[in-house]
Amino acid sequence: MVSTVVRVAVLLAYLPTPLTAFGVSPLITSTTTTTQRLSLSHRMAKEEEKSSGFTQEIMDEASEALTSVGWSAPSDDAEMTSDDPFVQSIDASIQRDMGVSLDELLNPAKVVNLERDLYNLRSELAILTGMTDDLDVAGLTTDECDAGGGGEEAADIRGSISKKEASLVIERRSVFRGWLKNVFLGQAVLSFALSYVMATNPESLFGSFGWFHSYNMDVSIKVLGFWWWWLFVVPSLRSRRPKGFEKKALDIAFLGTPLISILAPVATKDTGLIWGANLAVVVASYAFAYATDGDDDDDDDDSKQPEWLKFLYKSLDFGSGKERGARQ
């Protein structure tokens, strides 16, 4: 109630005209000094600080205490890497409980996200329910972070925690099995064969359909045939989550095939030749990655790479478990 009165007082203090014409007596007249206004603002801040139950100073002290023991608390915006203690603790927990590593899960990025959200929600719940302000909730269950009470806000947080915990249980059990990798490999092989026929002789596939001749789809399907490399063949191979030189090769191929598909038609209209050029790019990517494998530790030190290349590689990893710090 007091904070509400103070807010109204500050609002009236900044009104350019008196309110007596509306039958309201202003609490502060136009002669209010800047010092008085600042004082009121300070009082408002104090009221909000009291109503929140904790101060920024307390939060800063808690953060410093965690940092001093090597703990890097997750945040909503900061990007985590595989070297982050938070990600490493998740990996160790999954290996202990499920017998697989974090990157063997179907969606490791979502697991990291859920764990981070639960950490923040449990920290907030511990403060709202009167637990010690410097409590490290890492490794604790929700019950161990909940002292009871906390009002409606704490009840909402408990509901959010329950939903995220249920989702986390499902995600931790969803392992990227070998048969699924074989499905992606089969998809790549099928796309390879289909794209070649589309780029060289689409009539053998679609000639029996009336729309093929009615709408002159011959050229369109041929163009789609050599674009199939970037749309399906390379992405299917990358979906297997390869490591080492193969991952590097497919990253290069994923960047190189669209360039070939865009620039090659300037030199030739032979779609079969353009399809072959895309094949040559993929083969050359594998050869280059294999030849340079071990020469530079790209996975351990990318400080020598230009920023635009880092951005491209990071963008390529979106959805493969490397975004939001699941993997570096």
Secondary structure as UniProt FT lines:
FT   HELIX           2..13
FT   HELIX           20..22
FT   TURN            30..31
FT   HELIX           34..52
FT   HELIX           56..68
FT   TURN            69..70
FT   TURN            82..83
FT   HELIX           85..98
FT   HELIX           102..104
FT   HELIX           108..128
FT   TURN            129..130
FT   TURN            133..134
FT   TURN            138..139
FT   HELIX           143..145
FT   HELIX           151..173
FT   HELIX           178..200
FT   HELIX           203..206
FT   TURN            207..208
FT   HELIX           210..214
FT   TURN            215..216
FT   HELIX           218..228
FT   HELIX           229..233
FT   HELIX           234..238
FT   TURN            239..240
FT   HELIX           244..267
FT   HELIX           271..291
FT   TURN            292..295
FT   TURN            298..300
FT   TURN            303..304
FT   HELIX           307..316
FT   TURN            317..321
FT   HELIX           323..325
//
